[in-house]
Amino acid sequence: MQEKHLFEYAVIRIVPRVEREEFINAGVIVYCASQRFLKVLYKLNDKKINALSSGTDVTELEIYLQALDKICQGTNGSGTIGSFPVASRFRWLTATRSSVVQSSKVHPGFCTDPQHTLEELFKNLVL
């Protein structure tokens, strides 16, 4: 039997008009400490975003989401946050903010394969 690993995840939301509190799920971040796993999957849906706010700059949102991915990977160009330990990066990425790109509350679970779990959550919550 495969070992179960505790993981945490949050949904990345696009909130084009923060004052209206309407959002579109655009991605998922999964963190699994025992596997040193931190990844994000995202996809922007231009039509849905423009339905909520036609003036939203989708290209700028793509840049923000690419930055989230760089921070998850801890690669060059990810800034100071990208150099933090994996757990700290996850906590920073999922901190409450009142901007156009937000995350849901963090939810826990158990998995055998964090990559598969990320893909399933993405399919069920975003696509």
Legacy VTK file of the C-alpha trace (Angstrom):
# vtk DataFile Version 3.0
C-alpha trace
ASCII
DATASET POLYDATA
POINTS 127 float
0.000 0.000 0.000
1.308 3.444 -0.917
2.035 5.900 1.854
-0.373 8.820 2.279
1.136 12.295 2.519
-0.446 15.336 4.104
-0.877 18.104 1.549
-2.386 21.569 1.531
-3.910 23.472 -1.339
-5.495 26.787 -2.203
-7.435 27.929 -5.245
-6.084 30.950 -7.131
-8.877 33.379 -7.913
-9.136 36.286 -10.301
-11.201 39.113 -8.798
-11.442 41.721 -11.551
-13.515 44.155 -9.468
-12.489 43.643 -5.851
-15.333 45.804 -4.537
-17.892 43.413 -6.087
-16.224 40.284 -4.613
-16.961 38.245 -7.753
-14.235 35.844 -8.775
-13.200 33.187 -11.269
-11.102 30.185 -10.275
-7.923 30.385 -12.335
-5.522 27.958 -10.696
-4.517 25.717 -7.811
-1.411 25.678 -5.600
-0.479 22.390 -3.886
2.102 22.052 -1.118
3.251 18.711 0.319
5.981 19.130 2.947
7.046 15.476 3.123
7.634 15.438 -0.652
9.102 18.978 -0.813
6.437 19.645 -3.427
5.143 23.121 -4.276
3.527 23.712 -7.652
0.827 25.791 -9.246
-1.296 25.093 -12.307
-3.335 27.906 -13.823
-5.346 28.863 -16.868
-6.916 32.200 -17.642
-10.341 32.251 -19.261
-10.508 35.580 -21.101
-14.241 35.306 -21.807
-15.194 34.727 -18.161
-12.866 37.474 -16.936
-14.239 39.975 -19.452
-17.805 38.998 -18.531
-17.114 40.240 -14.994
-15.109 43.277 -16.037
-14.448 44.153 -19.661
-11.537 46.458 -18.804
-9.368 43.791 -17.153
-5.863 43.484 -18.597
-5.546 39.718 -19.073
-1.927 40.049 -20.221
-1.029 41.638 -16.886
-2.839 38.836 -15.025
-0.771 36.291 -16.970
2.408 38.039 -15.785
1.218 37.826 -12.145
0.429 34.130 -12.502
3.803 33.448 -14.122
5.400 35.122 -11.085
3.489 32.728 -8.792
4.877 29.817 -10.795
8.440 31.166 -10.548
8.072 31.587 -6.778
6.808 28.006 -6.446
9.836 26.757 -8.355
12.238 29.054 -6.517
13.975 29.811 -9.810
16.084 32.789 -10.804
13.881 35.788 -11.305
11.542 34.784 -8.482
12.836 37.552 -6.216
13.371 37.435 -2.489
10.265 35.322 -1.874
11.579 32.647 -4.246
14.615 32.168 -2.020
12.497 31.379 1.047
12.082 27.769 2.243
9.270 25.893 0.471
6.826 26.172 3.407
7.377 29.924 3.676
6.811 30.379 -0.056
3.503 28.524 0.190
2.389 30.619 3.172
3.342 33.831 1.367
1.526 32.790 -1.825
-1.657 31.916 0.079
-1.692 34.916 2.421
-4.923 36.907 2.436
-4.824 39.925 0.139
-7.316 42.285 -1.414
-5.941 42.433 -4.934
-7.080 41.179 -8.324
-5.188 37.872 -7.838
-6.171 36.175 -4.568
-6.161 32.712 -3.047
-8.850 30.818 -1.203
-8.366 29.613 2.325
-5.907 26.739 2.613
-7.443 23.264 2.660
-5.692 20.066 3.869
-5.910 16.514 2.611
-3.991 13.276 2.116
-2.549 12.011 -1.143
-0.186 9.403 -2.507
1.035 11.531 -5.439
1.025 15.344 -5.079
1.396 15.922 -8.851
-1.657 13.773 -9.586
-3.567 15.524 -6.802
-2.668 18.937 -8.262
-3.904 17.857 -11.688
-7.173 16.463 -10.292
-7.865 19.580 -8.208
-7.119 21.758 -11.236
-9.474 19.715 -13.426
-12.276 19.773 -10.826
-11.962 23.347 -9.540
-10.701 25.355 -12.514
-11.461 23.681 -15.850
LINES 1 128
127 0 1 2 3 4 5 6 7 8 9 10 11 12 13 14 15 16 17 18 19 20 21 22 23 24 25 26 27 28 29 30 31 32 33 34 35 36 37 38 39 40 41 42 43 44 45 46 47 48 49 50 51 52 53 54 55 56 57 58 59 60 61 62 63 64 65 66 67 68 69 70 71 72 73 74 75 76 77 78 79 80 81 82 83 84 85 86 87 88 89 90 91 92 93 94 95 96 97 98 99 100 101 102 103 104 105 106 107 108 109 110 111 112 113 114 115 116 117 118 119 120 121 122 123 124 125 126
